Amino acid sequence: MSAVEQETIDDNQEQPAKERIILNVGGVRYETYRHTLTAYPETRLGMMFRENTNLTVQKSTNDEYFIDRDCHLFRYILQFYRTGKVPIPDDGKGLIPISREELEVELDYFLIPRTKPVVTLPPPPE
């Protein structure tokens, strides 16, 4: 077997881990990899997309998974899966400002522990 054939076989064996997932969150499409979501198996998305799950995950007709949550807050949730941290704008003057409480509700929904040191939240308002 040639090196090119072996490389192709190896790439095909890795496909489930590299499978792209399209999440439609509140009407906005987010694209990521299955392994990004399953890197945190104790979280809601980690449980939904792991290989042997009891959870039923339904794809829509256009191969998207619909999640009925706030699309603007979800970008912070997805950043957690990608980096292990939840980035928060310092100035709070973005086009769509978010509050600590709103973010905490989403962290709870997605089962992302707020006690983990990797999660960076803004200080509570004074």
C-alpha distance (Angstrom), angle and dihedral (degrees) to the residues before:
residue distance angle dihedral
M1 . . .
S2 3.80 . .
A3 3.79 123.6 .
V4 3.82 90.2 -111.9
E5 3.82 91.8 53.7
Q6 3.82 90.9 47.6
E7 3.81 91.3 49.5
T8 3.82 90.7 50.7
I9 3.81 91.5 50.4
D10 3.81 91.1 48.1
D11 3.81 91.1 49.5
N12 3.80 91.3 50.3
Q13 3.80 91.4 50.8
E14 3.81 89.4 55.9
Q15 3.80 95.1 50.5
P16 3.83 98.1 100.6
A17 3.82 89.8 57.1
K18 3.82 91.4 46.4
E19 3.79 94.5 44.3
R20 3.77 111.1 136.6
I21 3.78 116.6 -128.4
I22 3.80 124.2 -158.3
L23 3.78 114.1 -153.7
N24 3.79 118.5 -167.7
V25 3.78 103.7 -156.7
G26 3.78 113.9 -176.0
G27 3.80 90.5 -27.9
V28 3.83 97.0 -47.2
R29 3.80 119.5 108.8
Y30 3.80 118.8 -132.3
E31 3.79 120.0 -175.4
T32 3.78 124.6 -157.6
Y33 3.79 141.5 138.2
R34 3.79 127.2 -85.9
H35 3.83 90.5 -125.0
T36 3.82 89.8 55.8
L37 3.80 90.7 58.3
T38 3.81 96.1 40.7
A39 3.82 92.6 51.5
Y40 3.82 85.0 88.4
P41 3.82 101.9 44.6
E42 3.81 94.6 174.8
T43 3.82 92.3 62.6
R44 3.81 126.9 86.6
L45 3.81 95.5 -106.0
G46 3.79 91.4 41.1
M47 3.80 89.5 56.3
M48 3.80 93.8 42.8
F49 3.78 95.5 54.5
R50 3.81 104.7 33.9
E51 3.80 115.9 116.6
N52 3.81 100.3 -109.8
T53 3.77 105.2 36.6
N54 3.77 131.4 150.7
L55 3.79 90.4 -152.7
T56 3.77 116.7 103.5
V57 3.77 111.5 -129.4
Q58 3.79 114.3 -172.0
K59 3.78 121.9 -156.8
S60 3.78 117.7 -149.3
T61 3.80 120.2 -127.0
N62 3.81 90.8 -88.3
D63 3.84 94.9 53.1
E64 3.78 95.3 -101.4
Y65 3.78 128.3 129.1
F66 3.80 110.3 -135.0
I67 3.80 118.2 -143.1
D68 3.79 116.0 -176.4
R69 3.80 98.3 -141.8
D70 3.81 137.3 111.1
C71 3.80 108.0 -67.1
H72 3.81 93.7 -153.9
L73 3.78 94.6 54.2
F74 3.79 92.9 44.2
R75 3.80 92.5 71.8
Y76 3.81 87.4 67.9
I77 3.79 90.7 49.0
L78 3.80 91.5 50.9
Q79 3.81 89.9 49.0
F80 3.79 87.9 58.0
Y81 3.80 90.3 55.8
R82 3.80 91.1 47.6
T83 3.80 100.3 42.9
G84 3.80 109.0 12.2
K85 3.82 89.7 -116.9
V86 3.78 134.8 87.4
P87 3.82 107.6 -134.2
I88 3.78 115.6 -147.6
P89 3.81 123.9 -166.6
D90 3.80 107.5 -113.7
D91 3.77 98.0 -145.1
G92 3.81 99.1 47.2
K93 3.80 87.1 -145.4
G94 3.78 97.5 110.7
L95 3.77 122.4 129.8
I96 3.79 88.5 -94.7
P97 3.80 109.5 28.6
I98 3.77 115.3 -159.1
S99 3.77 129.6 -155.5
R100 3.76 128.3 -135.2
E101 3.80 89.6 -117.1
E102 3.81 93.1 53.7
L103 3.78 91.1 50.2
E104 3.81 92.3 47.2
V105 3.81 90.3 53.3
E106 3.81 89.8 53.9
L107 3.82 92.9 45.0
D108 3.80 88.4 52.7
Y109 3.81 93.1 47.0
F110 3.81 92.2 51.5
L111 3.84 90.0 43.6
I112 3.80 93.3 -120.1
P113 3.81 106.2 155.6
R114 3.79 111.7 -122.8
T115 3.78 90.1 -157.5
K116 3.79 93.4 67.5
P117 3.80 110.7 106.8
V118 3.81 90.3 -135.4
V119 3.81 91.4 70.3
T120 3.79 111.3 87.1
L121 3.80 114.4 -160.8
P122 3.79 127.6 -179.7
P123 3.79 115.8 -105.9
P124 3.80 114.9 -93.7
P125 3.81 114.4 -93.6
E126 3.79 114.9 -93.4
